[in-house]
Amino acid sequence: MTMRGQIANALVVRGDELLIRNEYDAAAARYARALWFDPQSEGAVDRISFIAIERHQRLPLMNAIQTSSAFLRHRPLSGLVLFDRGLCYLLLRKYSRAFRDFSRAAKLTLDPQQFVFAGWAAKRSGNTEAARAFWSAALTLRHRYRPAATALAESK
């Protein structure tokens, strides 16, 4: 790991300490500084998105989407950042974009939770057939996964 990467990791850890104390602005500043040192810091991008999701305000969500998108241009296979960006889109009611990110993240990670989120985003964007397919896929991965089973039962 390079010195810049080590500094970025230290800033993420310091930001996490501030986040635990609900000092969102100070934590966000540390994460932004971490990205300055290492634009490929997945942890910093994840935390920036987390703060935006917690705040549930349009501008921080849009900024988190922009930060995630820049990161994904260089590391398009990050299921974590795809999922985070999907959550931001979901909160902004951009369901088709959320579906795109959740479905890519689900296929990359094979995480049943991400298949369920993809299903809900598909349903909200009007694609009930895709929603059912994603919920069924979640059940294939984890038999009796309650969120998927409930969603599938409610869709009938």
C-alpha positions in Angstrom: 0.0 0.0 0.0 1.3 3.4 -0.9 1.7 6.2 1.6 -1.3 8.0 0.1 -3.4 4.9 0.7 -2.2 4.6 4.3 -3.1 8.3 4.9 -6.5 7.8 3.3 -7.2 4.7 5.5 -6.2 6.7 8.6 -8.6 9.5 7.6 -11.4 7.0 7.1 -10.7 5.6 10.6 -10.7 9.1 12.1 -14.0 9.9 10.2 -15.5 6.7 11.6 -14.7 7.9 15.2 -16.4 11.2 14.4 -19.4 9.4 12.8 -19.9 7.3 16.0 -20.3 10.6 17.8 -22.8 11.8 15.3 -20.5 14.5 14.0 -21.5 14.0 10.4 -20.0 17.2 8.9 -16.6 16.5 10.5 -16.7 12.9 9.5 -17.7 13.8 5.9 -14.7 16.2 5.7 -12.4 13.4 6.7 -13.8 11.1 4.1 -13.6 13.7 1.4 -9.9 14.3 2.4 -9.3 10.6 2.3 -10.6 10.6 -1.3 -8.2 13.5 -2.1 -5.3 11.3 -1.0 -6.7 8.1 -2.6 -9.5 8.5 -5.1 -9.9 4.6 -5.0 -10.7 4.4 -1.3 -13.8 2.3 -1.4 -14.3 2.8 2.4 -14.4 6.6 2.0 -16.9 6.4 -0.8 -19.0 4.0 1.2 -19.0 6.3 4.2 -19.9 9.4 2.2 -22.9 7.5 0.8 -23.8 6.3 4.3 -23.9 9.9 5.6 -26.0 11.0 2.7 -28.4 8.1 3.2 -28.7 8.9 7.0 -29.4 12.6 6.3 -31.9 11.7 3.6 -31.5 15.1 1.9 -31.4 15.7 -1.8 -28.1 17.6 -2.1 -26.0 15.1 0.0 -27.6 12.2 -1.9 -26.8 13.8 -5.3 -23.2 14.5 -4.1 -22.9 10.8 -3.0 -24.1 9.7 -6.4 -21.6 11.9 -8.1 -18.8 10.6 -5.8 -19.9 6.9 -6.3 -20.1 7.4 -10.1 -16.6 8.8 -10.3 -15.3 5.8 -8.2 -17.2 3.3 -10.4 -15.7 4.7 -13.6 -12.4 3.2 -12.4 -13.7 0.2 -10.3 -17.0 -0.8 -12.0 -17.1 -4.2 -10.1 -17.5 -2.7 -6.6 -20.7 -4.3 -5.4 -20.6 -2.2 -2.3 -20.5 1.1 -4.1 -23.1 0.0 -6.6 -25.4 -0.9 -3.7 -24.7 2.4 -2.0 -25.5 4.4 -5.1 -28.6 2.3 -5.6 -29.8 3.3 -2.2 -29.2 7.0 -3.0 -31.2 6.6 -6.2 -33.9 4.8 -4.3 -34.3 7.6 -1.8 -34.5 10.1 -4.6 -37.2 8.0 -6.2 -35.1 7.3 -9.3 -36.3 3.7 -9.3 -35.0 2.6 -12.7 -31.5 3.8 -11.9 -31.7 2.1 -8.5 -32.8 -1.1 -10.2 -29.8 -0.9 -12.5 -27.4 -0.6 -9.7 -29.0 -3.1 -7.4 -29.2 -5.7 -10.1 -25.6 -5.2 -11.1 -24.5 -5.4 -7.4 -26.7 -8.5 -6.9 -25.1 -10.3 -9.9 -21.6 -9.4 -8.7 -22.0 -10.4 -5.0 -24.7 -13.0 -5.2 -26.0 -11.5 -2.0 -29.8 -12.3 -1.5 -30.4 -8.9 0.2 -29.2 -7.2 -3.0 -31.5 -9.3 -5.1 -34.4 -8.3 -2.8 -33.5 -4.6 -3.2 -33.3 -5.1 -7.0 -36.7 -6.6 -6.9 -38.3 -3.7 -5.0 -36.7 -1.2 -7.3 -37.9 -3.1 -10.3 -41.4 -3.2 -8.8 -41.4 0.5 -8.1 -40.2 1.2 -11.6 -43.2 -0.8 -13.0 -41.4 -4.0 -13.9 -43.3 -6.6 -11.7 -42.0 -9.5 -13.8 -38.3 -8.6 -13.1 -39.2 -8.0 -9.5 -40.5 -11.5 -9.1 -37.5 -12.9 -10.9 -35.1 -11.2 -8.5 -37.0 -12.3 -5.4 -37.1 -15.9 -6.7 -33.3 -15.7 -7.4 -32.8 -14.5 -3.8 -34.7 -17.6 -2.6 -32.6 -19.8 -4.8 -29.5 -18.4 -3.1 -30.9 -18.6 0.4 -33.8 -20.9 0.8 -36.6 -19.4 3.0 -35.0 -15.9 3.0 -37.9 -14.1 4.6 -37.6 -10.7 2.9 -37.7 -12.4 -0.5 -40.4 -14.9 0.4 -42.6 -12.1 1.8 -42.1 -9.9 -1.3 -42.9 -12.8 -3.6 -46.0 -13.7 -1.6 -47.2 -10.1 -1.6 -46.7 -9.8 -5.4 -49.2 -12.5 -6.2 
